[in-house]
Amino acid sequence: MKLIIAAIKPFKLEEVREALTAIGVRGMMVTEIKGFGLQSGHTEIYRGAEYEVNFVPKVRIEVVVADGLADQVVTTITKTARTGKIGDGKIFVLDVAAAVRVRTGETNDDAL
Amino acid sequence: MKLMSKISKAGALAASISAAAPVWAQTALIKAPDAAAQAGMVNKGDTTWMLVSSALVLLMAIPALGLFYGGLVRSKNMLSVLMQTFMIVSLVAILWVVFGYSLAFTPGSAYVGGLSKAFLAGVGVSTFAATFSNNVYIPEYAFVIFQMTFACITPALIVGAFAERIKFWPLMLFCGLWVTIVYFPIAHMVWYWSGPDFLADNPTDMGLIWGWGALDFAGGTVVHINAGIAGLVGCLVIGKRVGFGKENMAPHSLTMTMIGASMLWVGWFGFNAGSNLEANGLAALAFMNTFVATAAAALSWTLVEQLRHGRPSLLGAVSGAVAGLVAVTPAAGYAGPMGAIVLGLIVSPVCYTFVSYVKGKFGYDDSLDVFGVHCVGGILGAIGTGILADPSLGGQGWMDYTVFPAVAGTFDMGAQVITQIKAVLVTLVWSGGVSLVLFWGIDKIFGLRPSSDDERQGLDQTSHGENAYNS
């Protein structure tokens, strides 16, 4: 099984969710994060007090799938989340040691 | 020229109306009326207006000021700001009725009153307070309450200067001592007098600064310069916030700040127009000036930011509005509306300079710009009152109450401006000096600042065991 972590632009979340469910992904976890890569932040000014805001809001998606589906998930996210401008995000793939469905106790690929 | 002569005629007319006997009077004016006679000189409209104004001014303190300040601090300190403003109001209300009213508004010396009305002795439903018109009175309770709201909000203004880094009980101790030693005497000096029906017989029965002829309609000196300089002294004694200049201390909710500022504007109609003590054309003038000066100042600050930053900010707009409100406070019943607009247009660039350049250059952490807006705006307004009250500029001039009935005095702009400056200087020196001693002394005995760990964690949790927001 593979854990795919993707950081994407927040407004792309709906598109990515739809595309992933279309290829057979049946669950995901989403968190709101702040981050930066090559995209720089911005300056805010409050009554003369200037703040360099280096972090940009992003959305983090985590999906665990069977080995066979992993490459397709990566390609789907890449295609759907891309805008071509700086700040589109990154995707990482990790190995998963075990998985369990809480309701039934099914394990590994049966849990996904 | 034609327009100017029309404006000055209007000013003189308004001045004469306020000195004339009430329209319904069948008899001549009574000099030095006793309480029984005064009872017949009370009007339900005036009484209603004073009670409503008092409620409006309380709303300015709670919650308007709490929200205005609170939105500007980080969320971990929001509750502490709300708590401080709420409890300062509660504390000072008690001190006011126990001895504050007496120290401010009874005869004593030119500097402070006596204790003849401590615990509101002698004040009842059948005692009355003078207004600015001969033979017009309001219930004394109404006057006590109205002035109480001013005493309550003034120390609450100070806390903005050292927001996010003050211990709660030492702050309360400071406020109790400050109102006693600074606010009550200055209120006495600027606003105490025996009234238009009594002054002719006792021409020295008035506060020091009143006696000089200083014009302060609703508290440019008594409230704003007073609080503003105390704030500056406080933030210098206490020092900067941990991480100041390095960490992001952006406001956590400018939505709250805007709500607070808007409520301040509406409440300020009670603050300024209520300071007329009667519901008449002069109260409406004060209301008008409070409206247009503020609007002009908001526009002015917005324009300044557009030119300086290329973008106008909401914080700038509401800060401009507050600066305009502060500046028009001493001028509200003296300036004409066009003069009030000019005052509003000027105060914003001046205050902007103090909060953006002077503060940065000298490096003091006046967190919520109490000095830059209230002190500087108050000074500009106080001195501006000396100019804008001139009848030739559409102002109301001044009333000579040493004669009975009162008559319009001869306005001398140069002399008036000098008097205004003297009033400003006395306030700055007395408030600044006493505040310095109080802050320093309380810091030495009790400590004013929380530990830097407590400050980092946030005053909400460490001072009050609560969070403003739990999700």
Contacts between the chains, C-beta under 8 A, distances in Angstrom:
chain1	res1	chain2	res2	distance
A	44	B	250	6.0
A	45	B	309	6.0
A	45	B	313	7.0
A	46	B	72	7.9
A	46	B	250	5.9
A	46	B	251	6.0
A	46	B	313	7.5
A	46	B	315	5.6
A	47	B	315	5.8
A	47	B	316	6.9
A	47	B	319	6.0
A	47	B	355	5.1
A	47	B	356	6.8
A	47	B	369	6.2
A	48	B	352	7.9
A	48	B	355	5.3
A	48	B	356	3.1
A	48	B	357	7.3
A	48	B	359	6.7
A	48	B	360	6.2
A	49	B	249	7.3
A	49	B	250	8.0
A	51	B	248	5.0
A	51	B	249	7.7
A	51	B	250	5.5
A	53	B	248	7.0
